Each structure stands twice: as C-alpha cells, then as structure tokens.
Amino acid sequence: MSSQPEIAVQDAEERRLAPGLYVVATPIGNLEDITLRALKVLAGVDRIACEDTRQTQKLLGRYEISRPTVSYHQHNESGRAEELVRELVAGGRIAVVSDAGTPGVSDPGAKLVEAAIAAGVAVYTIPGANAAVSALVASGLQTERFTFHGFLPSRAGERRSELERLKADLLRADGDEARPTQIFYEAPHRILDALRDVEAVLGATVRVAVGRELTKVHEEMLRGTVREVRESLEARDAVRGEMVLLISGELPREAASGRTAVEDVAALIANGVDERDALKQVARERGVGKSELYRDWQAAKHRH
C-alpha cells in the first residue's frame, strides 16, 4: 500500500502553525516590504486582529490571502483583548497587525501581548518594517544609541515641557559617551510647530532629520540644522505625509551652556521671587505648560 497519503498528512501538520499569538510587522508604505514568513503566518492563522480591517484587506488582497479579520484598535483594545485571549487559551492561532509597521510600537498590540503572556499563551514575533529604525539608519545621525519616544504631545505647552525634560536629560548624560539620537513620530500638520519648539528649546543649530513618506513614491529625508529643515518645510505650499523626527543627542553650545526651566525657577526663588510667581513667569517666558513645569519642579525638589 502506498504511503503517500500518510506523508501528505505529516507534511500538512509540519506546515501548520503552532497555537499562540503572532505579532506580525507589516509594510509602512510599500506593500512589497513584507517577509515571506509574515505572509505564511497571515495565511495560516485562524483570524487576524487588525487596527483597521479595511487597511489590512489591501495587504491581504495583494497577496491573495483570505482569512477572517476582526478590528482591534485603541478604542476597543481592552474588551477585544479579553475575547481574543479566550480564543488563544482554547488553542487558537491569532495574528495581530497594525495599519503599518510593528504592532505595539505607537500602535495597538501591547495590551494583547501582555494579556496573552499573563494567560500563559505563547507569543511569537514576526519582524519586519519599522518607521523609526528605517528613518534612523538613513538619517546620518549616530545609530549606536537611540531613544524612541513615540509622538510628541500635541499641545504646545506640553510639547515644550517634554523637550525641556529631554534637554535636561541630555545635559546630565555622561560626557564620555555619545548621547543617544532622539526619535519621535509626528503628524504633518504639527511638524512645523514641533520644529519651532525644538529650535527654541535645543537651539537653532541642533542637528535633525525628518523622514517623510518612508518607502513610498514620494519618500524624502531632510537633514541639517533644525532651522534649515524648518525653513525648507515652511517654504512649501503644504506639508504632507507621515513623519519621523530625529534629533541629535549632541546639543549645540548655546543649549549645552543654558539653564533648564527648573533651574530658571530655582534662580528666581533664590532672588526672592515667590515660588508660584516664579513658576508662572518661567512657564510664560519659555512657552511651557504650567502644570508640567510644576510637576518637574516638585520632582526636582524631591531629588534634592
């Protein structure tokens, strides 16, 4: 009797995915930036949890993959995670994807991974495209050490406060080591305001890079001082596309020799200004949020 049917069954079992959660990176723009392993996983899972099912269907359609999908985004993350974990515990095979890039990195996915691990479910990562790393290696800034922050705050005062904290951290860093390149995601309608704040807080000559529409037809990398990049974008009729903002950790001399917002508050108080008035004055002069500055001031007092 031929053993071919038995061999076929064995091969099918070997090809079948192990039960568990698969965190699958997808292209950040160019649909060809998908790995063979990612395609195999997407075709082999029981269903795919998507940030936006319509966006994911474009990718699945391109590669003729037909699998059930379910929405999994920031507004239903907690409830949907419970549902998906129940399936995983029962032996399901589920992939989680974001609209672009790696799930859990400024996109939904982290809560599902955390819940799966807590439930004893195996979690597999399927690596691939990532906008932050793609921009970093093309930026011309140092790549040995870097810090990824996600999105800058959308409100001007909070954004200034965040940059003030970043400046203080960089100034405290060991001078014998290269200070890490700072990486942020930014929306096109906020990139100019963000660059203006970087210029105001870190100095006009701090080196930056802006990656725009990475891997897409109109991909562009702007490099130079923050003033040069800002002026280049300001000269355009419109600024469009997804953005990655990278800032050198090596601050220009005018920033490195300047005081932080917290130090300005301390100097005013030392000169007899009431604490509340000092906080209001520094927040107004630097354009930072009063509540954020107050928190930084309280934290500094506790450290000392």
PyMOL commands that set and color helices and strands:
alter all, ss='L'
color gray80, all
select helices_A, chain A and resi 4-15+36-44+53-62+77-89+110-118+131-139+156-172+191-202+226-234+253-256+261-270+275-286+290-303
alter helices_A, ss='H'
color red, helices_A
select strands_A, chain A and resi 20-24+47-50+69-71+93-97+123-126+146-151+181-186+207-212+220-225+243-247
alter strands_A, ss='S'
color yellow, strands_A
deselect
rebuild
show_as cartoon
